[in-house]
Amino acid sequence: MAVQEQVYGFFIPSVTLIGIGASKLIPEKIKALGGSKPLLVTDKGVIAAGILKQVTDLLDAAAMPYVVYAETVPNPTDNNVHDGAEVFRENGCDSLITLGGGSSHDCGKGIGLLISNGGRIHDYEGIDKAAKPLMPYLAVNTTAGTASEMTRFAVITDTSRHVKMAIADWRITPGIAIDDPVLMAGMPPALTAATGMDALTHAVEAFVSTIANPMTDACAIEAIKLIFTHLRKAVANGQDLTAREGMCFAQYLAGMAFNNASLGYVHSMAHQLGGFYNLPHGECNALLLPYVEKFNLVAKVEKFAAMAELMGENIAGLSPRDAAELALKAIRQLSADVGIPANLVELGRRYGKEVKAADIPTMTANAQKDICRFTNPRCATDKDVADIYTAAL
């Protein structure tokens, strides 16, 4: 906690519904927010998995008109946002439903910003740039995950600069968030692993953040315990609804933690990999997490030692430093168990990309401009960031 004047904020949706069957309440809740013709923002993967139809069947049964915008890509772009806003205007929509993981939610938040505040999405890069609230907005999550269904954050790729724009604005927090493990049961193992490790990254970075506080610590602690209890099981058997529900709570708690304590260099650096090579955000986070936290360890030894115990490591009789090292070991083991690539070369190869050492200076410069770095527990020079990228390569 702070030793000087400091006011802590805590941002969450007005209402959150978590549990089996929660998605059945979508029509009722969008009406309660004041919506009568929502734009439903989603992506092709959600359609292919049959999840969109589950939701549109509910809207059809409630005789609610809607329009679907399903052009969101895995790292949503400025073009996605501007095109979606045009669809909203052309069809006379009055509200917003986002359905999917972080990509759909982030794209939808961007659309909402343009409809309610005007301009281009680039105008909102940074912190609290909006002047007006969004229209009625309900976010339905299908991964566990980014927690974007409950946060004040959106990350949009600027296609001209090839960088990810981080937007933090309390006005884009959804009015209602819905997490139904039934919608997640068909998520493939690789996506389950990537999104689960993304949630772990949120919890860890928030726990060691420079603006962590007792409320965010409580959320991060429980999230870490739940992830180490349930993620391996959810990856092994996607139909295990106990594990799926456990990960719903885990990722939401991790979202509560980072939504209010922010993040660190894992995200600042992962954003560059996503913007530069269009690599999946969750896997970038998972791969960078042990490397960045090895760098951070000296700044938060006691917290890393506490994390080791939360992760199931036996720290009895160990010094705080030796116990802290076990947290890094546990992160690496979990990452390996759920199939995350061991290095950036392997990750790039998985997606037909070539991550090059020659690009590290550019990514380093962009990472040093990313807003997530400001709450990292240890200051990093350009050389420090470049060395981390090189070690992960």
C-alpha positions, 0 to 999 in steps of 0.5 A: 500500500502507498506511503503517500497520498493515494486514492484507489479506484475499484471498477467492475460491471454493475451486475455480473451473472456467473454459472450454468445457465446464466446465458439464458438471461441475455434477452431479459438483461439487455431489456433491463439496460434499456436496449431494444435492438442490439448490435451483436459483436462476435467473430467467426470462431464463435459462429463455427462453435455454434455459440452464436446460434445459442444466443440468437435463438434466445433473442428470437424466442424473446422477439427481440430484433438484432443485427450481427457484426461477426468480422472481428479478428483475433487481434481486433483492428481499427478497421474492425471498429470503424466498420462495426460502428458503421453497421450500428449506425446503418441499422439503427441499433440502440444497444450492444451485446458482445459475444466471445473472448477478448477480441469480440469484447474489445472490438465492441467497446471500440464500437461503443466509444465511436457511437457514443463519443464520435471520432476515430478509435485512435482518439481514445488511446490512453487513459479516460479519453471518453467524455460520454457513457456508452449505450446499454452494453451487455458482455457475454463471455465464451473464454476464461480468459481475458476478463474483457467482459468485465474490464475498463480496458480494450486493446485495438491494433493500429493497422498503419503503425502495426502496434496495439493501442491500449485503451483504459476508460471506466466508461467502457466497462460493460453494464452487465457481464455474463459468464456461463460455463456451458458456452465454454464447454466446446472451447478447444484445448489450445484456446483453453490453455492460452486464455487460462494462462492469460488469466494467470498473467493478469493475476500475477501482474496485478499481485505485484503491481505498484498500485496493488491494494488489499482488495486487488490482492484478495482477488489475485490470490484466489484467482491464482489458487483456482487456476492451479486447481482447474486449468489443467483439468479444463484443458484435459477435458473441456466437458468438465463443467466443474473445471470450466466453472472454476476457470470462470471464477478464476478469470473474473477474479483475475480481471477484478485484480488487474482492472484495478491494480493494472498490469506490467511489462508482460502485457506491454511486451506481449502487445508488441508481439501481437501487433507486430506478428499478429500472434495470439495474446494469451500465448504471448503472455504465457510465454513471456510471464516467467521471463518478465517475473524473473526480472521482477522477482527482486522487487517483490520477493515476499509476494513471489514466495506467497505465490509459490505456496498458492501454486502448491509448492512446498516452501517450508524451511526455505528462505523467501528468495528460494521460495520465490524462485519456486513460483517461477518454476511452478509457472513454467511447469503449468505452461508446459503441462497445458502445451504453451510453446517453450520460446518465441521461435516455436510460437511463431512457427506454430502460426507460420510467423518468424519472430526475428531478433532484428525486430526487437529494437522496434518492439522494445521502443513500442513496449516502453510507450505502452501504458501497462508498463507504468505499474510494473514493480521494477523499472526497466531500461530499453536494454532490460526489455530487449534482453527479456525479448532475447532470452524468450526468443 
